Amino acid sequence: MENMSEEQKAQFEGNEALFLDPFFQAGVMFLTVLVIGLLISLISAWILKRNEVA
């Protein structure tokens, strides 16, 4: 925090309570897992469809 301006420090301190909220953390984790799972599913489907033998 040494390299932060006073405005950045104030923003950080204002958002600190939000980031420490367990419901916010749970929501972020849920969305993270959802996005990663969706990406892996799409890539797997693309690979499997590409290797399909007619």
LUMLOPA-784081 format. One record per atom (N, C-alpha, C): x, y, z; residue number from 1. Coordinates in nm, 3 decimals. Layout:
BEGIN
       X       Y       Z  nr
       X       Y       Z NUM
...
This chain:
BEGIN
       X       Y       Z  nr
   0.082  -0.118   0.000   1
   0.000   0.000   0.000   1
   0.087   0.126   0.000   1
   0.217   0.108   0.000   2
   0.306   0.223   0.002   2
   0.300   0.303  -0.127   2
   0.278   0.235  -0.240   3
   0.278   0.301  -0.370   3
   0.141   0.352  -0.411   3
   0.043   0.344  -0.323   4
  -0.093   0.386  -0.357   4
  -0.114   0.532  -0.321   4
  -0.195   0.601  -0.405   5
  -0.229   0.739  -0.373   5
  -0.334   0.739  -0.262   5
  -0.361   0.856  -0.207   6
  -0.461   0.867  -0.101   6
  -0.599   0.829  -0.151   6
  -0.629   0.863  -0.277   7
  -0.759   0.828  -0.334   7
  -0.774   0.677  -0.347   7
  -0.667   0.610  -0.391   8
  -0.671   0.464  -0.403   8
  -0.685   0.399  -0.265   8
  -0.617   0.453  -0.165   9
  -0.629   0.400  -0.029   9
  -0.772   0.413   0.022   9
  -0.835   0.528  -0.006  10
  -0.973   0.550   0.038  10
  -1.068   0.453  -0.032  10
  -1.048   0.429  -0.161  11
  -1.131   0.333  -0.234  11
  -1.112   0.193  -0.176  11
  -0.988   0.157  -0.149  12
  -0.959   0.025  -0.093  12
  -1.027   0.006   0.042  12
  -1.017   0.104   0.126  13
  -1.077   0.095   0.259  13
  -1.229   0.093   0.250  13
  -1.286   0.163   0.152  14
  -1.431   0.162   0.134  14
  -1.483   0.029   0.085  14
  -1.405  -0.041   0.004  15
  -1.448  -0.170  -0.051  15
  -1.406  -0.288   0.036  15
  -1.327  -0.264   0.137  16
  -1.276  -0.371   0.222  16
  -1.390  -0.450   0.287  16
  -1.493  -0.380   0.334  17
  -1.605  -0.448   0.399  17
  -1.679  -0.538   0.300  17
  -1.691  -0.494   0.175  18
  -1.758  -0.574   0.073  18
  -1.681  -0.703   0.049  18
  -1.549  -0.694   0.035  19
  -1.469  -0.812   0.004  19
  -1.460  -0.909   0.121  19
  -1.481  -0.863   0.241  20
  -1.477  -0.950   0.357  20
  -1.612  -1.015   0.386  20
  -1.717  -0.975   0.313  21
  -1.851  -1.032   0.331  21
  -1.854  -1.175   0.278  21
  -1.893  -1.273   0.361  22
  -1.892  -1.413   0.316  22
  -1.987  -1.439   0.199  22
  -2.098  -1.367   0.191  23
  -2.191  -1.388   0.079  23
  -2.130  -1.338  -0.052  23
  -2.057  -1.228  -0.046  24
  -1.988  -1.178  -0.165  24
  -1.881  -1.277  -0.209  24
  -1.804  -1.328  -0.113  25
  -1.700  -1.426  -0.145  25
  -1.760  -1.552  -0.205  25
  -1.873  -1.598  -0.151  26
  -1.939  -1.717  -0.204  26
  -1.987  -1.692  -0.347  26
  -2.041  -1.574  -0.372  27
  -2.087  -1.540  -0.507  27
  -1.973  -1.536  -0.607  27
  -1.862  -1.478  -0.567  28
  -1.746  -1.472  -0.656  28
  -1.693  -1.612  -0.684  28
  -1.687  -1.696  -0.582  29
  -1.639  -1.834  -0.602  29
  -1.733  -1.912  -0.693  29
  -1.864  -1.895  -0.674  30
  -1.962  -1.964  -0.758  30
  -1.946  -1.923  -0.904  30
  -1.935  -1.793  -0.928  31
  -1.920  -1.746  -1.066  31
  -1.787  -1.791  -1.127  31
  -1.682  -1.795  -1.047  32
  -1.553  -1.840  -1.096  32
  -1.559  -1.985  -1.140  32
  -1.616  -2.071  -1.057  33
  -1.628  -2.213  -1.090  33
  -1.719  -2.231  -1.212  33
  -1.826  -2.154  -1.219  34
  -1.919  -2.163  -1.331  34
  -1.850  -2.128  -1.463  34
  -1.776  -2.019  -1.465  35
  -1.708  -1.976  -1.588  35
  -1.601  -2.076  -1.629  35
  -1.521  -2.122  -1.535  36
  -1.415  -2.218  -1.568  36
  -1.477  -2.349  -1.617  36
  -1.581  -2.396  -1.552  37
  -1.649  -2.518  -1.595  37
  -1.709  -2.504  -1.733  37
  -1.769  -2.390  -1.762  38
  -1.826  -2.366  -1.894  38
  -1.718  -2.367  -2.001  38
  -1.606  -2.301  -1.974  39
  -1.496  -2.300  -2.071  39
  -1.442  -2.441  -2.097  39
  -1.422  -2.518  -1.993  40
  -1.371  -2.654  -2.009  40
  -1.471  -2.739  -2.086  40
  -1.599  -2.724  -2.057  41
  -1.702  -2.800  -2.128  41
  -1.705  -2.765  -2.277  41
  -1.697  -2.637  -2.308  42
  -1.699  -2.595  -2.448  42
  -1.576  -2.644  -2.523  42
  -1.460  -2.636  -2.462  43
  -1.337  -2.684  -2.526  43
  -1.343  -2.835  -2.546  43
  -1.392  -2.909  -2.445  44
  -1.404  -3.055  -2.456  44
  -1.502  -3.093  -2.566  44
  -1.615  -3.024  -2.573  45
  -1.714  -3.053  -2.677  45
  -1.657  -3.025  -2.815  45
  -1.581  -2.918  -2.828  46
  -1.521  -2.884  -2.957  46
  -1.420  -2.991  -2.999  46
  -1.338  -3.037  -2.905  47
  -1.237  -3.141  -2.937  47
  -1.306  -3.271  -2.973  47
  -1.407  -3.310  -2.897  48
  -1.476  -3.436  -2.925  48
  -1.552  -3.430  -3.058  48
  -1.611  -3.318  -3.088  49
  -1.684  -3.304  -3.214  49
  -1.586  -3.304  -3.332  49
  -1.472  -3.245  -3.316  50
  -1.372  -3.237  -3.421  50
  -1.317  -3.375  -3.455  50
  -1.303  -3.462  -3.357  51
  -1.246  -3.594  -3.377  51
  -1.349  -3.699  -3.415  51
  -1.470  -3.658  -3.443  52
  -1.578  -3.752  -3.476  52
  -1.546  -3.821  -3.608  52
  -1.561  -3.955  -3.612  53
  -1.533  -4.035  -3.731  53
  -1.665  -4.064  -3.800  53
  -1.673  -4.031  -3.931  54
  -1.798  -4.053  -4.006  54
  -1.804  -4.192  -4.064  54
